[in-house]
Amino acid sequence: MPKIKDIAQEIFFSNTKIMKTLKISFFVFITSVFFLQMIAPQSKKTENKIFYTYISSAARDSEAGIILFQLDAKQGKLTQIKAFSEFKNSGYLCFSPNQKYLYAIGTTDKNESYVAAYAINRKTGDLTLLNHIAPIGNNPCYVSVDNSGKYVMTANYSGGDVRVFSLDKSGRLTGQSDQIQHEGKGIRSQQESAHPHMIISAPKGNMVLVPDLGMDKVMIYSLDAKTGKLTSAGNQFGAVPQGAGPRHFVFHPKADFAYSINELAGSVTAYKHALETNRLDSIQTISTLPADFQGENFSADIHISPDGKYLYASNRGPNTLAVMEINATSGKLRFKGTFPCGGDWPRAFGIDPSGQFILVNNQKSNDMTLFKINLETGFGEPLETIAVKGPLCVKFLEAK
């Protein structure tokens, strides 16, 4: 017969194993619950929010340069709130880093190019014009604010130059601090001279990038936050294939990758970036179109979903949005396909901060289409189309 001591030891060790198993199971359970709690509130923070949606209008017969809509992220519904008619024609828009101010470029009634500063009422979305500067160059096509919030930067497509304007503490424009003239050309007829199409700051630091369609280069600068002067990175630039025509540029929200959409070639070039050394190293160029596509195309806008999973690119001509999956490790893209943009000539589009919707501005059909994003596939499912004269830029801002 087994001794009482042996039986006691057996019971002890069995209970110890059971306790260890229970502890591990409990740890796994608690960890899982904690992880799910971290994820769930993040999505709920934005999925039921209201977002002010600012649309610029570049139509010649437009009655207002900026139109304010409200996006209900819970209902997936857009409602027009107000129109701002201080300027009848507006191009690209941007927010200051603190989201207190909005800046716009466009053309005045006297046919002068301008950059304008507005104060934002975060409770109502209302805009109050602070001031403007005109003229600012030949055919301005993009505006952005640097990371310090002290300077507004613009790119002039036809003029071939980029400019920097200083701001005071109240958000007003105080004057021009710098101007850089680009020189160069490419191999296509549209590249007879320099055509800077965008100017944008890196997510942090003083690196500034300018995709130049005419030069076939993504130019790299450093912005001095004290003087508002741009310094060229010299021989360092983002390379694209000859004749590609880089137009717009986007940084990955979570990794050291960046992407240029190339208008003339209908492609996207992927880069690995090093902000501290102002480097852009190309790692891939991929088409925005299916392999069997035949016809004319001019790619336009590019954005990445907030979770960093999908990249979208608009194609004018075939009137589609390309969907590409981003490899989280390498940054390379996998073309998944395209879906119709809902209208004609998708010059610009935006992804709302909740990552649930894409709003496409179809310039020639004078409308914009709201899509619900299928989070499993990345493709858009149309919800509604709204008439807007010559819609160009779209910017989302969370209502307070």
C-alpha positions in Angstrom: 0.0 0.0 0.0 1.2 3.5 -0.7 2.5 5.4 2.3 0.5 8.3 3.5 3.6 10.5 2.9 3.8 9.5 -0.8 0.1 10.1 -1.2 0.5 13.6 0.3 3.4 14.4 -2.0 1.4 13.3 -5.0 -1.5 15.5 -4.0 0.8 18.4 -3.4 2.6 18.2 -6.8 -0.7 17.7 -8.6 -2.2 20.8 -6.9 1.0 22.7 -7.7 0.7 21.8 -11.5 -3.0 22.7 -11.4 -2.2 26.1 -9.8 0.6 26.8 -12.3 -1.8 26.0 -15.2 -4.5 28.2 -13.6 -2.0 31.0 -13.2 -0.9 30.8 -16.8 -4.5 30.7 -18.0 -5.4 33.6 -15.8 -2.4 35.6 -17.1 -3.4 34.9 -20.7 -7.0 35.8 -20.0 -6.1 39.1 -18.3 -3.6 40.0 -21.0 -6.2 39.3 -23.7 -8.8 41.4 -22.0 -6.3 44.2 -21.5 -5.3 44.1 -25.2 -8.9 44.1 -26.4 -9.7 47.0 -24.1 -6.8 48.9 -25.6 -8.1 48.3 -29.1 -11.8 48.8 -28.6 -11.8 52.3 -27.1 -9.5 53.5 -29.9 -11.9 52.6 -32.6 -14.9 53.8 -30.6 -13.2 57.1 -30.0 -13.6 58.0 -33.7 -16.2 55.6 -35.2 -19.1 57.6 -33.7 -17.6 61.0 -34.0 -18.7 64.1 -36.0 -16.1 65.4 -38.4 -16.1 68.9 -40.0 -15.4 68.3 -43.7 -14.0 71.3 -45.6 -14.3 71.2 -49.4 -12.6 73.7 -51.7 -14.2 74.7 -55.0 -12.1 75.7 -58.0 -14.9 76.2 -60.5 -14.9 79.5 -62.4 -18.6 80.0 -61.6 -18.4 78.9 -58.0 -20.3 81.0 -55.5 -18.0 80.1 -52.6 -14.4 78.9 -52.4 -14.8 76.8 -49.3 -17.9 74.7 -48.3 -18.3 73.2 -44.9 -20.0 69.7 -44.5 -20.5 67.6 -41.5 -19.7 63.9 -41.6 -21.5 61.7 -39.2 -19.2 58.7 -38.8 -21.9 56.6 -37.1 -24.5 57.1 -39.8 -22.1 57.5 -42.7 -23.9 60.7 -43.8 -22.7 64.0 -45.1 -24.6 67.2 -44.5 -23.8 70.7 -45.8 -23.5 73.3 -43.1 -22.2 76.5 -44.6 -20.3 78.1 -47.4 -17.6 80.7 -47.2 -17.6 83.2 -50.0 -14.7 85.6 -49.1 -13.0 84.1 -52.1 -15.0 82.5 -55.0 -12.1 80.2 -56.0 -10.0 78.1 -53.6 -7.5 75.4 -54.3 -5.7 73.3 -51.7 -6.3 73.7 -48.0 -4.4 72.8 -44.8 -4.6 73.0 -41.0 -2.1 74.4 -38.6 -0.5 71.8 -36.3 -2.7 73.0 -33.4 -5.8 72.8 -35.7 -6.8 76.4 -34.7 -6.2 77.8 -38.2 -7.0 76.8 -41.8 -4.9 78.1 -44.8 -6.1 78.2 -48.4 -4.7 79.1 -51.8 -6.6 80.2 -54.9 -7.4 83.0 -57.2 -9.1 86.3 -56.3 -11.8 88.1 -58.3 -9.0 90.2 -59.8 -7.3 87.0 -61.1 -4.5 87.3 -58.5 -3.1 84.2 -56.8 -3.5 84.4 -53.0 -2.9 82.6 -49.7 -5.4 83.2 -47.0 -5.5 82.6 -43.2 -8.7 81.6 -41.4 -9.5 81.0 -37.7 -11.5 77.9 -36.9 -14.3 77.7 -34.4 -13.9 74.1 -33.2 -17.4 74.0 -31.8 -19.2 75.0 -35.0 -16.6 74.5 -37.7 -17.1 78.1 -38.7 -14.2 80.0 -40.5 -13.3 83.6 -39.9 -11.0 85.2 -42.4 -7.9 86.7 -40.7 -6.0 88.1 -43.7 -4.5 87.2 -47.0 -1.5 87.9 -49.2 -1.7 88.4 -53.0 -0.2 87.7 -55.4 1.9 84.7 -54.4 3.2 83.4 -57.8 2.0 81.8 -61.0 -0.6 79.0 -60.5 -0.2 77.9 -56.8 -1.2 74.3 -56.5 -0.4 73.3 -52.9 -0.2 74.8 -49.4 1.0 73.3 -46.1 2.2 74.4 -42.7 5.6 73.4 -41.2 5.9 71.4 -38.0 6.6 74.5 -35.9 3.4 76.2 -37.0 5.4 79.3 -37.8 5.4 79.1 -41.6 3.1 78.5 -44.5 4.6 76.9 -47.6 3.3 77.0 -51.1 4.2 75.5 -54.5 3.6 77.2 -57.8 3.2 74.8 -60.6 3.5 77.2 -63.6 6.0 79.5 -61.9 8.3 76.6 -61.0 9.0 77.9 -57.5 8.2 77.3 -53.9 7.6 80.0 -51.3 7.6 80.3 -47.5 5.4 82.8 -45.6 5.8 83.7 -41.9 2.9 83.6 -39.4 2.4 85.5 -36.1 1.0 84.0 -32.9 -2.5 84.8 -33.9 -2.3 82.7 -37.1 -2.1 85.7 -39.5 0.2 85.8 -42.5 3.0 88.4 -42.0 5.0 88.2 -45.2 7.2 86.1 -47.4 10.4 84.7 -45.8 11.8 82.7 -48.7 11.5 81.8 -52.4 13.3 79.0 -54.2 13.2 78.7 -58.0 13.5 75.2 -59.5 15.4 74.6 -62.7 15.3 71.5 -64.8 13.2 69.4 -67.2 12.2 65.8 -68.0 11.7 63.7 -71.1 8.0 64.2 -71.7 6.2 67.2 -73.3 4.6 68.1 -70.0 8.1 68.3 -68.5 9.5 71.2 -70.5 10.4 73.0 -67.3 10.2 72.7 -63.5 6.7 72.1 -62.1 6.7 71.7 -58.3 3.3 70.1 -57.4 3.4 69.9 -53.6 5.4 71.0 -50.6 5.1 69.1 -47.4 7.0 68.7 -44.1 8.1 65.3 -42.8 6.2 64.0 -39.8 8.8 65.5 -37.5 11.9 67.6 -37.7 12.7 70.2 -40.4 12.8 68.1 -43.5 10.6 69.5 -46.4 9.8 67.6 -49.6 8.8 69.0 -53.0 7.7 66.5 -55.7 8.6 68.3 -59.0 6.7 66.8 -62.0 8.8 68.6 -64.5 12.2 67.7 -63.0 11.3 64.1 -62.2 12.6 64.5 -58.7 11.3 64.7 -55.2 13.4 67.7 -53.9 14.6 67.7 -50.3 15.1 70.8 -48.2 15.7 71.7 -44.6 13.6 74.6 -43.1 15.2 76.9 -40.6 12.5 77.4 -38.0 14.1 80.7 -36.9 14.5 82.4 -40.3 12.0 80.6 -42.5 14.7 79.9 -45.0 14.9 76.7 -47.0 18.3 75.0 -47.6 18.6 72.4 -50.3 19.9 68.9 -49.5 22.2 69.3 -52.6 22.6 66.1 -54.5 20.1 64.2 -52.3 16.7 63.8 -53.7 14.0 61.2 -54.1 14.5 59.4 -57.4 11.6 58.3 -59.7 11.8 56.5 -63.1 12.4 58.9 -66.1 9.2 60.5 -67.3 7.2 59.4 -64.2 6.3 63.0 -63.2 6.0 62.9 -59.3 2.9 64.8 -58.2 2.0 64.2 -54.5 3.7 62.5 -51.6 2.6 60.8 -48.4 4.4 59.4 -45.3 3.4 56.1 -43.7 1.7 56.9 -40.3 3.6 54.2 -38.4 6.9 53.3 -40.2 9.8 54.9 -42.0 8.3 54.6 -45.4 7.0 57.2 -47.8 5.3 57.1 -51.2 5.2 59.4 -54.3 2.3 59.2 -56.8 3.6 59.7 -60.3 1.1 61.5 -62.5 2.5 60.9 -66.0 3.5 57.2 -65.6 0.5 56.2 -63.5 2.7 54.7 -60.8 3.7 54.9 -57.1 7.3 54.9 -56.0 8.0 53.6 -52.5 10.9 54.9 -50.3 12.6 54.2 -47.1 13.3 57.5 -45.4 15.8 58.7 -42.8 14.7 62.0 -41.5 17.8 62.7 -39.5 20.0 62.6 -42.6 17.4 63.9 -45.1 17.6 60.7 -47.2 15.0 59.1 -49.5 16.0 55.7 -50.8 13.6 54.2 -53.4 12.7 50.6 -52.9 9.9 50.0 -55.5 7.8 51.5 -58.3 4.4 49.9 -59.1 1.6 50.7 -61.4 -1.7 52.2 -60.2 -3.5 50.4 -63.0 -4.4 46.8 -63.9 -1.9 45.0 -66.3 -4.5 44.9 -69.1 -5.4 48.6 -68.9 -5.3 50.5 -72.2 -6.1 54.2 -72.5 -5.1 57.6 -71.1 -4.5 58.1 -67.4 -3.2 60.9 -65.2 -2.8 59.8 -61.6 -3.5 62.5 -59.1 -3.8 62.0 -55.3 -2.4 59.5 -52.8 -3.4 58.7 -49.1 -2.8 55.9 -46.6 -5.4 54.5 -44.2 -4.9 55.5 -40.6 -3.9 52.0 -39.6 -1.2 52.0 -42.2 -2.5 48.9 -43.9 -3.7 50.3 -47.3 -2.5 52.9 -49.8 -5.0 54.5 -52.2 -4.2 56.3 -55.4 -6.6 58.1 -57.8 -6.6 57.7 -61.6 -8.0 60.4 -63.8 -9.2 59.0 -67.1 -10.2 55.5 -66.1 -11.8 57.3 -63.1 -10.8 54.8 -60.4 -9.1 54.5 -57.1 -6.3 51.9 -56.8 -6.0 49.8 -53.7 -2.6 48.6 -52.6 -1.7 46.6 -49.5 1.4 47.8 -47.6 3.9 45.2 -46.3 4.5 46.3 -42.7 8.1 45.0 -42.7 9.5 46.1 -46.1 7.1 48.9 -47.0 6.6 47.4 -50.5 3.2 47.5 -52.1 0.9 44.8 -53.5 -1.6 45.9 -56.0 -5.1 44.6 -55.1 -7.2 46.2 -57.8 -9.3 49.3 -58.5 -12.8 50.5 -57.9 -14.9 53.2 -59.7 -14.5 56.7 -58.1 -18.2 57.5 -58.6 -17.7 60.4 -61.0 -15.4 62.0 -63.6 -11.8 63.1 -62.9 -10.9 62.2 -59.2 -8.5 65.0 -58.7 -8.4 64.7 -54.9 -9.8 62.5 -52.1 -9.5 62.1 -48.4 -9.8 59.4 -45.7 -11.6 60.4 -42.6 -9.7 60.1 -39.2 -11.8 57.1 -38.2 -10.5 55.2 -41.2 -14.1 54.2 -42.2 -14.7 56.5 -45.1 -13.2 57.8 -48.3 -14.5 61.0 -49.9 -13.6 61.5 -53.5 -13.8 64.9 -55.2 -14.7 64.4 -58.9 -13.7 67.7 -60.6 -15.2 67.4 -64.0 -18.6 65.8 -63.0 -19.0 68.5 -60.3 -19.7 66.0 -57.5 -18.1 64.1 -54.7 -18.8 60.5 -53.7 -18.6 59.1 -50.1 -17.5 55.5 -49.8 -17.6 53.1 -46.8 -14.3 51.2 -46.6 -14.4 47.4 -46.4 -11.8 46.9 -43.7 -11.2 43.3 -44.8 -10.5 44.1 -48.4 -9.7 47.8 -48.4 -12.1 48.5 -51.2 -14.7 51.3 -51.1 -18.5 50.7 -51.2 -20.4 53.8 -52.4 -22.9 55.4 -50.0 -23.9 58.7 -51.6 -23.0 61.3 -54.2 -23.4 65.0 -53.6 -23.3 67.8 -56.2 -20.5 70.4 -55.7 -19.1 72.8 -58.3 -15.5 71.9 -59.2 -14.6 70.1 -55.9 -10.9 70.0 -55.3 -9.4 69.5 -51.8 -11.0 67.8 -48.8 -9.9 68.1 -45.2 -11.4 66.5 -42.1 -11.4 68.0 -38.6 -12.9 66.4 -35.5 -15.7 68.5 -34.0 -15.2 69.5 -30.4 
